[in-house]
Amino acid sequence: AASMSLRGTVMDRAGTLSEDVELDGNTCSCCWTALLRQPDGRHLAAWRDRSDQEIRDIAYAEHEADGWQVRGLVNADNWKISACPVNGPGLAQQGSKVIVAWSTMPTTTELAVKLKQLGIEQAPIRIEQGPKVLGRVGVAAFGDGFLLSWLGADDSDDSVLRLAKLDHDLHEQFRVDVAHLPAGRGIGVPHLTALPDVAVLVWTEPRPPSSTPGAVETRIAASLIHRPTTGD
């Protein structure tokens, strides 16, 4: 099969394109790319690379004044899989700290959600791992820390949409189960976005309508997360 490539370009306000470059000539075909604009105007991109040996780990690149520079892998998970896992990474920045979240498979039957600070030699933090974990991460700066969302699992047959609050040092402060969803691709990929004091998590809920047995109805649901405020 033909390779899927990842490209980058710059578009100005008039719609003129420049700096058209290929960042990776062989990537996963269905894993989404994360793009982060940093406060100093630089950009970061993270995506799932694909080697000739079918190793599919997360790579990243930085865009600076002299253009894109591919930096390598976020972490050498050595996940070998012959098909695209449909699980892209997430990027977020708080101050000078950039974090990346992603999914990988440490065993042949269990998916793991992992997190680490970018550019630092340290072992990733494992958020959740199990045979029914789906991953599909979202991450955002929030307050003085970060929010992380993912599709985890419990003792039921459902997927569990979870949200965790992390402090600036990536210590987990709490996690909540936001919704139970039917396992499978019909629930799509939840999306998380945030401002300093409010965040929004949006996801898809397939529901069979009572009037048409066997059909599927899709409902978009959302949850607002507010940062607690303190008085004087």
N, C-alpha and C positions, 0 to 999 in steps of 0.2 A: 504494500500500500504506500501511497505517496506520503511524505513527511509533512507534518503541520509545523509551520514556523511562527515565531513571534517577532513582530516588527515594531519599531518606534518611529514617530514623526512629531514634528512641532507645527502647530497651526496658529497663525497670528490672528488678530481681530478681523482682518479682511478675508480670512479663510485661505490664505496662502500657505502651502505646505513646504517644509524644509527639513533637513536633517533626517531624511528617510533612511533608516538603517535596519539591518537584521540583527536582532539580539540573540536569537537562538534558532538554529536551523532544524531542530527536531524536538518538538514539545508534545505533551499530552494534548489530544485534540478536543477534549471536553472540559478540562479543568480551567476555571476562570483565572484571570490575571489580576493581581492586586496592584494598585497604583497609589502612591502617597506623595502629596506635595508638602515639602518641609517648610518651616517658617522662613528660612533664608532663601527660598526660591528654588532650591534643588528638588529633584524628584527621585523616588525609589520605585522600583518595580520588582515584584516577586511572582514566580510562576512555577509550574511543575515541568521540569526537564525530562527528557526521555533519551536514554542512551541506546546504543546499538544492541546492548545486552538486556534491554527492557528494564533497566533500573530507572525508577521514576521518583526522584527526590526534588525538593524545592530549591530553585536557584534564585539569585537576585542580582540587580544591576542598579547603578547610580547614574543619574544625569546631572552633570555639572557644566561649567562654562565651556569645556572642551568637548562636550557631547556625552554619549552613553559609555559607561565602563562596566562590563560584566564582572562581578566580584567572585562568583562561584556558588557553592551550595550553602544554604542556611545550616543544614546539618546532614551528615552522611548517614541516612537511615538505611540505605541499600535495599529499598523496597522494590522487589522484582515482581512485576505484574504485566501480563500480556495484553491487557485492555485498560482503557482509561478509567480511573476510579471516580471520575466526576467529583473531585474534591480539591478545590483551589485553596490558596493561602489567604491570610488577612494581614494587613499592616496598620499600625497606629503609632503615633508619636506623642510623648508628653515631655515637654522641655527638650532636653538633648537625648532622651531615651527613646529608641525605636524598638518596638516589639513586633514579632511575627508569630502568627498562629497557623497551624496546619494539621493535617491528618496523615497518618501513615499506618502501616501494618507490621508490628513487631513479630507477630506469629502468623501462621497460615490461616487462622480463624478469627483473630481479634484485631479490630481497628483501634487506634489510639489517637487522641487529640493532644497535641503538644504545643508548647509555648516557650519562647526564649527571647532574650534581648539580642538584637542584631549587632554583629561586629564584635562580640565578646566570646572568648573561648570558655564556654560553660555547657554543662549538660542541660538538655531541654527539660522543662517542667512537664510532667505527664498529668494532664487534667482528668482524663477518664480513658479507660480501655476496656474492651469487652467484645464478645461475638455479635452483639446487636447494636453496637455503637455505629452511627452513620457519619459523624463528623460534621462537614459543611459549616465551617466556622465563620464567625463574624467577630470583629474586634474594633474597639473605638476608645479614644482618650475620653475620660469622664472625670470631672472634679479634679482631684489631684492624683488620680490613678487611671485605671482602665476598666472597661467592660468587655467580657468575652461571652459569646453565645455559641452554642453547638447543639447537635442532635445526639443525645445520649440514650441510655436505656435503663430500665429497672426490671422488676420481676414480671411485668406484664408483656404482652405482645406488641405494645405500642412503641413508637419512638417518643422520646421525651425531649422537648425543646427546653434547654437549660440556659440560665444566665448567671454569670459569676461576676462579682465585684472584686477587683484586685487593687492593692495599694501600689504606690510608686515603685516599690521593690519587688512587685509581682507576687506578694503574699496574698493568698485568697482570704478575703474578709467575710464573704458569705456567698452562697449560691441558692437559686430558687428554681423550681420547676414551673415554667411558664405555661406549657400546654402539653397535653398528650395527643399524639398524632398517629394515624395509621402508618405503619412502616412501609417503605417503598419510595419510588421516585415521584409518585404523585404529589408528595408534599413539597417538592421543589427545594429551593435553597433560601432559608430565612436571611433577612438583611437587617443589619444593625447600623445605626448612625447616631451621632451625638454632638451636642454642643456642650459647653462647660457645665451647664446645670440641668439639662434635660436630654434624654435619649429616647429613641424610638426603635422598637424591634417589630418587624413586619414579617409575616409568614403566610403560607397557603394551607388551607384546611380542606381536603376533599371530603364531601359529605354526600351520601346517596340520597337524592330527593325521594320523598315518600310516594310521589305520584308516578314515578317511572322506575320500577325495580330494575336494578342492574346498571342504571346510568350513574354518572358521577357529576356532582356539582362542586365547583370550587368557590371557596369563600376566603377572602383576604381578611386577616385579623391583624390587629396591632396592639402593642402594649407601650405605654408611656412610663418612663422611669425618671423620677425627679430626684435631684440631689438635695439631701436634707439641708435646711438652712438653720443657722443658730442665731439667737438674739444676742444683744449686747449684755 
